[in-house]
Amino acid sequence: MIKSDKLTVNKKGEVIYLTFPKFEAAGGVKLGFSTRYGGVSRGDCATMSFGFSLGDDPETVKENYRLFTEALGTDLQGVVLSQQTHTANLRVVTPEDAGKGLFKERDYTDIDGLVTKEPGLTLVTQYADCTPLAFYDPKKRVIATSHAGWRGTVQEIAAKTVELMRDRFGCDPKDILAAIGPNIGPCCYEVDDPVINEINKLYYLDLASCYISKGNGKYMLDLKETNRQIMLHSGIRAENIDVADLCTCCHPEVFHSHRATGGRRGTLAMMIALD
């Protein structure tokens, strides 16, 4: 089983998943990040995968959703999936959205983050190296999850999520808890000048802690730290942020990793729901 000094490793039946201490301590919310363990998929997607576009049997994927929501204690019928395209677009989710992307057709596209204040809805975003972000205001009872690859990161999807929570629901950023889940770490995430040029445009970042130059236009980028700093700039307090200490690319036996497998992989999920 995977070990972490920052996250809690949970096992329910055969399902192994990660939870975040600050969210657990706050109560009133269920937040979990999947691993490869405990599902029914086979081959490259084995065993726990949540993507419908990777050749996996759709009924198998639905069974994985059932197994994970059952382990996490959230409502399968209330699952809502985004349609991720590396944007910073967000959607406020209502009860009418329950089941979209899983049991019903979506009537939206190009959405990389979901926000709601409705109990009974299970918000889902998907990953295979990109950065999982989650948010919870225990005072206003508002939750969100966002998908941040490097494109979403430089478009400040973390800050835009906080802004939407503030503007639509009256959340104070100082009250918001945030989580940054396992992703491809700076140990493995090599990028080139076009990516770093976009990172450099975020004037408030401490760039020396966000990436290291290897020379010849190559850099090792830390998307966890970059998103943490974006969260801080948006008004979230440092002590309210949980940051994972796991790299998906270093542990392809535990996590689906696009880079480690050359694209032969399944899809991980972050799920969040109000109790």
Buried (B, 14 or more C-beta within 10 A) or exposed (E): EBEEEBBEBBEBEEBBBBBBEBBBEBEEBBBBBBBBBBBBBEEBBBBBBBBBEBEBEEEBBBBBBBBBBEBBEBBBEBBBBBBBBBBBBBBBBEEEBBBBBBEEEBEEEEBBBBBBBBBEBBBBBBBBBBBBBBBBBBEBBBBBBBBBBBBBBBBBBBBBBBBBBBEEBEBEBEBBBBBBBBBBBBEBBBBEEEBBEBBBEBEEBEEEEBBEEEEEEEBBBBBBBBBBBBBBBBBBBEEBBBBBEBBBBBBBEBBBBBBBBEEBBBBBBBBBBBE
